[in-house]
Amino acid sequence: MKISTWMDTEDEKQAILNLTQKTFGNIDITDTMYFDWQYRNNPNGKAIILLARDDELDNKIIGVNSILPLKLIIDGEISMSSLACNVQVHPDYRKKKVFSNLLSLMPKSALSQNINSLFAIPNDKSFKAFINEGSIEITHLPLLIKPIKLSKYFGFPLKQILKPFDIFWKNKNCFSNIEELNGNFDDSFEYLAKKLSKRVSVLNNRKKEFLNWRYINHPTQKYQIFTAKINNELIGYIITKIHYIEKKKIGVILDYMVNSDVKDETQFKNLIYTAISNFWKNNVSIAIATSRNGLLENKLLKECGFFTSPSFLKPVSLHFTVQIFDCNTQHDKLKKFENWFFVFGDYDIF
């Protein structure tokens, strides 16, 4: 086995896509447009991809480790970081240290591109490998849930029993002061993120170019983006999508951010209620979000009916890991989850 760096050729692209389909099946990340969007068009820079090859079988690609460059704001300063995504090994080569070798060689490649850290949400199967190769787990992401049309989450007969109670979860009001975003993200969203950076130590830098790439230009996903304004000034927004898990409709809140200088929280809650109403209209069974305790956004979500799911109800563990590549940088703030503002939109699953 040998490991090389992706040279951004079409032949490599097709080989990676073939391996992805072999590993995960026919899902979004096997789409050629998705590949270009994720790996090539990221405004923070092209992905760094390490390829494991079988040098005894025409250098066939048997494993891939990919990280996406991302900019974090850490105490007001920009730092180049990265998100781990789509690590994969051909089924015939598992348990042969391909995965661990791909992980162990990434720090050198990342540092060569001035990337100082990595964060990831590894699944249970890959979690131990991340830890063994230098990552630390800083939390299990909290999962906030709210029933919408709960009966639709279950099969017969529980579905029929619960259906009459769905009406209790419906919003009673219409929120005409909330607008759906038409067009692109603009400077006002960046300004709101800068305001947030004064009350949290670590967050993903939400430049308008990044937000447009992440949500407007996504080739396979559609998002609903609602905004709240006072005197035409943006004071908050919420980004949602409808996701299918085992044919069940799940409403996902990917990002929710507000201006804490505004003391009247009515419109902040109206953003959440608007999202809930949209979920209801689309026959969503439950809504989910992630937001840590201590944040204003967490408090508002809970006041609007969200609650923290017990661990045994989580469908996955939601490990949140961090790895510091450059020991000469002082990034201890990354190692404590209470310093982070982190939402589902900050990684690539939804």
WORAZI-V448558 format. One record per residue. N is the residue number from 0. RES is the residue in one letter. BURIAL is 1 if it has 9 or more other C-alpha atoms within 8 Angstrom, else 0. Layout:
# WORAZI-V448558
n: (N & N)
res: (RES & RES)
burial: (BURIAL & BURIAL)
This chain:
# WORAZI-V448558
n: (0 & 1 & 2 & 3 & 4 & 5 & 6 & 7 & 8 & 9 & 10 & 11 & 12 & 13 & 14 & 15 & 16 & 17 & 18 & 19 & 20 & 21 & 22 & 23 & 24 & 25 & 26 & 27 & 28 & 29 & 30 & 31 & 32 & 33 & 34 & 35 & 36 & 37 & 38 & 39 & 40 & 41 & 42 & 43 & 44 & 45 & 46 & 47 & 48 & 49 & 50 & 51 & 52 & 53 & 54 & 55 & 56 & 57 & 58 & 59 & 60 & 61 & 62 & 63 & 64 & 65 & 66 & 67 & 68 & 69 & 70 & 71 & 72 & 73 & 74 & 75 & 76 & 77 & 78 & 79 & 80 & 81 & 82 & 83 & 84 & 85 & 86 & 87 & 88 & 89 & 90 & 91 & 92 & 93 & 94 & 95 & 96 & 97 & 98 & 99 & 100 & 101 & 102 & 103 & 104 & 105 & 106 & 107 & 108 & 109 & 110 & 111 & 112 & 113 & 114 & 115 & 116 & 117 & 118 & 119 & 120 & 121 & 122 & 123 & 124 & 125 & 126 & 127 & 128 & 129 & 130 & 131 & 132 & 133 & 134 & 135 & 136 & 137 & 138 & 139 & 140 & 141 & 142 & 143 & 144 & 145 & 146 & 147 & 148 & 149 & 150 & 151 & 152 & 153 & 154 & 155 & 156 & 157 & 158 & 159 & 160 & 161 & 162 & 163 & 164 & 165 & 166 & 167 & 168 & 169 & 170 & 171 & 172 & 173 & 174 & 175 & 176 & 177 & 178 & 179 & 180 & 181 & 182 & 183 & 184 & 185 & 186 & 187 & 188 & 189 & 190 & 191 & 192 & 193 & 194 & 195 & 196 & 197 & 198 & 199 & 200 & 201 & 202 & 203 & 204 & 205 & 206 & 207 & 208 & 209 & 210 & 211 & 212 & 213 & 214 & 215 & 216 & 217 & 218 & 219 & 220 & 221 & 222 & 223 & 224 & 225 & 226 & 227 & 228 & 229 & 230 & 231 & 232 & 233 & 234 & 235 & 236 & 237 & 238 & 239 & 240 & 241 & 242 & 243 & 244 & 245 & 246 & 247 & 248 & 249 & 250 & 251 & 252 & 253 & 254 & 255 & 256 & 257 & 258 & 259 & 260 & 261 & 262 & 263 & 264 & 265 & 266 & 267 & 268 & 269 & 270 & 271 & 272 & 273 & 274 & 275 & 276 & 277 & 278 & 279 & 280 & 281 & 282 & 283 & 284 & 285 & 286 & 287 & 288 & 289 & 290 & 291 & 292 & 293 & 294 & 295 & 296 & 297 & 298 & 299 & 300 & 301 & 302 & 303 & 304 & 305 & 306 & 307 & 308 & 309 & 310 & 311 & 312 & 313 & 314 & 315 & 316 & 317 & 318 & 319 & 320 & 321 & 322 & 323 & 324 & 325 & 326 & 327 & 328 & 329 & 330 & 331 & 332 & 333 & 334 & 335 & 336 & 337 & 338 & 339 & 340 & 341 & 342 & 343 & 344 & 345 & 346 & 347 & 348 & 349)
res: (M & K & I & S & T & W & M & D & T & E & D & E & K & Q & A & I & L & N & L & T & Q & K & T & F & G & N & I & D & I & T & D & T & M & Y & F & D & W & Q & Y & R & N & N & P & N & G & K & A & I & I & L & L & A & R & D & D & E & L & D & N & K & I & I & G & V & N & S & I & L & P & L & K & L & I & I & D & G & E & I & S & M & S & S & L & A & C & N & V & Q & V & H & P & D & Y & R & K & K & K & V & F & S & N & L & L & S & L & M & P & K & S & A & L & S & Q & N & I & N & S & L & F & A & I & P & N & D & K & S & F & K & A & F & I & N & E & G & S & I & E & I & T & H & L & P & L & L & I & K & P & I & K & L & S & K & Y & F & G & F & P & L & K & Q & I & L & K & P & F & D & I & F & W & K & N & K & N & C & F & S & N & I & E & E & L & N & G & N & F & D & D & S & F & E & Y & L & A & K & K & L & S & K & R & V & S & V & L & N & N & R & K & K & E & F & L & N & W & R & Y & I & N & H & P & T & Q & K & Y & Q & I & F & T & A & K & I & N & N & E & L & I & G & Y & I & I & T & K & I & H & Y & I & E & K & K & K & I & G & V & I & L & D & Y & M & V & N & S & D & V & K & D & E & T & Q & F & K & N & L & I & Y & T & A & I & S & N & F & W & K & N & N & V & S & I & A & I & A & T & S & R & N & G & L & L & E & N & K & L & L & K & E & C & G & F & F & T & S & P & S & F & L & K & P & V & S & L & H & F & T & V & Q & I & F & D & C & N & T & Q & H & D & K & L & K & K & F & E & N & W & F & F & V & F & G & D & Y & D & I & F)
burial: (0 & 0 & 1 & 0 & 0 & 1 & 0 & 0 & 0 & 0 & 0 & 1 & 1 & 0 & 1 & 1 & 1 & 1 & 1 & 1 & 1 & 1 & 1 & 0 & 0 & 0 & 0 & 0 & 1 & 1 & 1 & 0 & 0 & 1 & 1 & 1 & 1 & 1 & 1 & 1 & 1 & 1 & 0 & 0 & 1 & 1 & 1 & 1 & 1 & 1 & 1 & 1 & 1 & 1 & 1 & 0 & 0 & 0 & 0 & 0 & 1 & 1 & 1 & 1 & 1 & 1 & 1 & 1 & 1 & 1 & 1 & 1 & 1 & 1 & 1 & 0 & 0 & 1 & 1 & 1 & 1 & 1 & 1 & 1 & 1 & 0 & 1 & 1 & 1 & 1 & 0 & 0 & 1 & 1 & 0 & 0 & 0 & 1 & 1 & 1 & 0 & 1 & 1 & 0 & 0 & 1 & 1 & 0 & 1 & 1 & 1 & 0 & 0 & 0 & 1 & 1 & 1 & 1 & 1 & 1 & 1 & 1 & 1 & 1 & 0 & 0 & 1 & 0 & 1 & 1 & 1 & 0 & 1 & 0 & 1 & 1 & 1 & 1 & 0 & 1 & 1 & 1 & 1 & 1 & 1 & 1 & 1 & 1 & 1 & 1 & 1 & 1 & 1 & 0 & 0 & 0 & 0 & 1 & 1 & 1 & 0 & 1 & 1 & 0 & 0 & 1 & 0 & 0 & 1 & 1 & 0 & 0 & 0 & 0 & 0 & 0 & 0 & 1 & 0 & 0 & 1 & 0 & 0 & 0 & 1 & 0 & 0 & 1 & 1 & 1 & 0 & 1 & 1 & 0 & 1 & 1 & 1 & 1 & 0 & 1 & 1 & 1 & 1 & 1 & 1 & 1 & 1 & 1 & 0 & 1 & 1 & 1 & 1 & 0 & 1 & 1 & 0 & 1 & 0 & 0 & 0 & 0 & 1 & 1 & 1 & 1 & 1 & 1 & 1 & 0 & 0 & 0 & 0 & 1 & 1 & 1 & 1 & 1 & 1 & 1 & 1 & 1 & 1 & 0 & 0 & 0 & 0 & 1 & 1 & 1 & 1 & 1 & 1 & 1 & 1 & 1 & 1 & 1 & 1 & 0 & 0 & 0 & 0 & 0 & 0 & 0 & 1 & 1 & 1 & 1 & 1 & 1 & 1 & 1 & 1 & 1 & 1 & 0 & 1 & 1 & 0 & 0 & 1 & 1 & 1 & 1 & 1 & 1 & 1 & 1 & 1 & 1 & 0 & 0 & 0 & 0 & 1 & 1 & 1 & 1 & 1 & 1 & 0 & 1 & 0 & 1 & 0 & 0 & 1 & 0 & 0 & 0 & 0 & 1 & 0 & 0 & 1 & 1 & 1 & 1 & 1 & 1 & 1 & 1 & 1 & 0 & 0 & 0 & 0 & 0 & 0 & 0 & 1 & 1 & 1 & 1 & 0 & 0 & 1 & 1 & 1 & 1 & 1 & 1 & 0 & 0 & 1 & 0 & 0 & 0)
